[in-house]
Structures are given as C-alpha cells and as structure tokens.
Amino acid sequence: MSLGIVFLSEVFGTAMLTLLGCGVVANVALKGTKGNNGGFLMVTWGWGIAVFAGVYVAARSGAHLNPAVTLGLLVNGKAEYAPGVSVDFASTLTYFGGEFLGAFLGAVVMWLAHKQHFDAEPEPASKLAVFSTGPAIRSTPWNLITEIIGTFVLVFVILTFGGTPSGLGPLAVALLVVGIGVSLGGPTGYAINPARDLGPRIAHALLPIKGKGSSDWSYSWIPVVGPLVGGGLAGAVAAVVPIIAAAAS
C-alpha cells in the first residue's frame, strides 16, 4: 500500500472522528441546540460512535486515528502498521501528518455545521470546550498523569486484543473509548489522542469564531505529551507481557 493511500485514509478517518466527536460536544455545550445540556454520558457515547465511524473510514490504513496508537505500535516492535505498510520513519510521519490534518479538518466542518450556535453561545469557555479538552481541576502533574493512564488503557487494550484497531473491530474500539470516558474521563475530558486535541485547538485559534476568547495554549501540551507517554508505555508493556507469560508457563 502506498503512503499516499495511508495518508488519505488517516486524514478522512480522523476527520470523521473529530467531526462527530467534537460535534456531540457542540450539541451538548452550545446554546439553543437540540441536545443542549445532554450531559457527559451523551458526550462519551457520541465519542464512542465517532471512533466507530472513523475506524471504518480508515480501515485500509489500520485506522490508527491517533498518534499515541501509532507510537504504541512502533514501541511495541510491530513490523507493520497495517498490512503492506512497514514500520519506518517515513510511514510514521505519514500517520502523524494524516492524523493531525484530519483532526483539524473535521473540527472545521463541525464548526460550519454549528455556526449559528457558536454565534449565539455567550461563554467563550463553552466554545473552546467543543474543540479541545480542559481539566475539571487544573493541576499540571495530576492532569498529565490522568492523560497518561487513560491513553495507556486505550493502547494497551488495543495491542493486547489483536494489534491495530481494525483488527480489534470498530465496535470493540468504540466501546473501549466509551469505557475510558465514563471511568477516567472526568478529571481532564480524556483527550487520549494528541491529534484529537491539538488539531481542533488550532482550528479554534484560526477560525473566525465570534467571541471565542483564548485557546488555552498553556494547557495544550498536556493532552499531547500525556497521551504520547501513555501510548509509548503501553507499547513497551504489551511487548513484555507475552515474554513474562511464557516464562511463567
């Protein structure tokens, strides 16, 4: 498979992820929408369905949709990111590029769909919350730890259950994301994906959103670094588990 196909697959898959995922947050958070005040459970299920759709769209590339997943596969020692896609420097950058661009584009389309409600929403914080995550209690070390743990669970389970998300099956990954959201999402909004947070945050900064306020760049590194650390740790631990199990038997 060519890297061009991989790139486009990840762009479209990750765009679908953020279009639907950020879209459900918009439906809950913005003034006057049909789903206004739908609650956190609605958000977690919406993100699960967003993952479900994104994995199907990006099936040809293995549907990473997330630099933390790509890094986890790299650290785990996989020979291929997807059938016919070798793990090397060029393919890694291709996945990263597709994921970040797709996340940005999906957020832009989401904004177009909710344009009038963004204009009607008086609170800048609610507008930013549609695009990117933020902590319930702001504490740099603890927010970072939360993101590391949540992403570790995501990547470790994916690797343990059968490789790439497409190997797991879209429904399994979607339910895993819902589970992480309802169990570990309260403290930080569970970015668990550097592209999912940074791409839409850049969109928030660039788009002509009425009364949008700050993009909170002082926090923005946490949902990037935390998931990358968690994904890398998950890849390393998942590589060791079979060795320990074989030694024990």
N, C-alpha and C positions, 0 to 999 in steps of 0.2 A: 504494500500500500504506500502511495506517495505521501510525503509530508504535507503537501498541499491539501490532500483529502483529509488528513488528520487535523490540520489547522481549521478548515472549514467545518468539520464535524464538531470540534470543540467550541468553535465560535457559535454555531447555531444551537448546540445543546445547552451551553452556559447562558446564552441569551434567553432561551426559553425558561431556564431555571430562574433567572432574576426577573424576567417579565412577570411570571406567575407568582414567584415568592415575594418580591417587593410589592407586587400588585395586591396580594392579600393584606399586607401591612397597610397599604394605602386605603383599602376598603374598610379596615378597622379604625385607622387613626384619623382620617381626614373628615372634616365637617361636611355633613349632608349626604354622605354615601349611603347606599342601601345596607351596607354592613357595618356602619359606624358603631363603635363600642361592642363589637362582636367578641372581644376578649382574646386572651393569649392562646387558649385552646384552638380557636379558629385559625390563628396565625400558624401554630405548629402543624395543623393538618394541611393548611394551604401550602406550607413549605414542603411537606412530605409529597403532596401531589405535584408540586413544581419539580422536585427531584425525579419523580416517576416519569413525568413528561420529558425532562431533559435527558434522562438516561436513554430513553427510546430514540430520541432525535440523534443523539451522539453515539449510537451503538457501534458504528463502524470503527471508531477510534478507541473503543473501550470505555467511553463515557466517563472519563475522569471528572470533568467539570470543576475541578478543584486542585490547585497546585499542591495542597497538602497530600492528596491522594497520589498525585504524580511523584512527589518526593518520597512518600512511603514505599511505593513500588521500587523506586531507584535504590533506596537504602536497604530494602528487603533482598536485593540481589536478583530481581527478576531479569530474565534475558530479553523479554519483550514487554512493551507497554500494552500492546494489543496484537492479535495475530498479524504477522507480517511487519510489525513496527519494532525495530530493535531499540534497546535502551542505549542511548548515547547522548552526547552533548547537544547535537542538532535537534534530535527528536524531543529532548527535554525542554529546550527553549520553544519549540513549536507548540507543545502542550501549554506551557505557561502563557505564551502570547495569545493563543486562541482562547484560553480561559479568561484572561483579563479583558481582552477586547469584547468577547461575548457578554461578559457581565456588565460592561459599560453600555453596550448597545441595548441590551434587554432593559436596563434601567431607563434609558432614554425613551424607548417605546412605551414603557409603563407610565412615564410622566405624560406623554401625549394622550394616553387613554384617560388619565385623571386630571387633565389640565385645569378644568374649571373648578375642581375641588381643591387643588393646590392653591388656586387664586382665592377661594373662599375661606380656607383654613387660616385662622389668625395667629396660631402658635408656631414660631419657627422651629421649635424642638420637635413638634409632631411631623413637620415636613422632612426634617433630617432623619427622623426615625424610620420613615418609609424607605429611605435609600440605604442607610447603614446602621450598624448596631451601636449601642451605648450601654454603660453599666447602670444597674439599679443603685449600687453604692460604689462611688468612684474610689478605687484603691489599686494603684498600678500593679503591685505584686500579686494581689489576690485575683484581680481581673485577668491577669496573664495566666495564672495557674488554672483558672476556670476554663479558659480557652484551650490550654494545653490538654487538660483532662478530656474535655468534650471531643476534641479532634482525635485524641488518642483512641477513644472508644470507636469513633467512626472508622478510622483507617484500620485499626487492629481487627475489628469485626469483619470488615471487607476482605482483608488479607486472609484471615482465618477461615472464612466461609467459602473462599474459592477464587481469589485473585481479583480481577478488575470488577467494577460494578456490573458490567454487562454479564459477567459470569455468574454473579450472585442473582441477577434478575432484578428488574426495575422495582417490583413490588417490595422485595426484601430490603432494598436500599431505602426506599421511601419510608417504610415502617421503622427502620433504624433511625432515620432522621427525625421522625415524629417522636420516637422514644427518647432520643437525646434532648429534644426540645422540651418535652414535658418533665424530664428528670433533671437536666443540667442547664436548661436554658434561662432560668430565672435571673441569675446574677448579671449576665452580660448580653443576653439576647442571642446567644450561641451562633456567632459568625461561623465558626468551624471551617472557614474557607476564605483564604486571603482575597481571592478574586471576587467573591460574592460581596465582600465589604468594601474593598478599595475601588473596584470598578464603578459601582453605584455612587460612592462618595465623590469620586472625580466628576461623575455626571452631575451630582448635586452642586458642585462648585462651579461647573461650566454653564449649566442651563440657566436661562433667564426666568428663574422661579420667583414670583412676587413675594417679597418679604421673607426670604428664606433664611437669613441670618448666617451664622458660622457653620462651616463643615466639620468643626471639631477635630482639626488636624493633630492637636496634642494627644488625642486618644487613638488616632488612626493606626498607629504602628502595632498596637496590642492585638487587634484581630488579624494582623498579618503575621507577626512574629510568633504569637501563641499557637496558631494552627500549624505553622511550618515546623515548630519544635515538636508539637504533638504528633504530627504525621511522621516525622523522622523517627521519633522514639517508637512509634507503633510499628514502623517497618523493621527496626532493629529487633524489637522484642518478638515480633512474629517470626523472624528468621531463626531465633534461638529456641523458641518453644518446641518445634519438632525434634531438635537435637536433644533437648532435655528429656522429652518423652521417650525417644529412642534409647537413651542411656538408662532411663529408669526401667524400661522393659528388658 
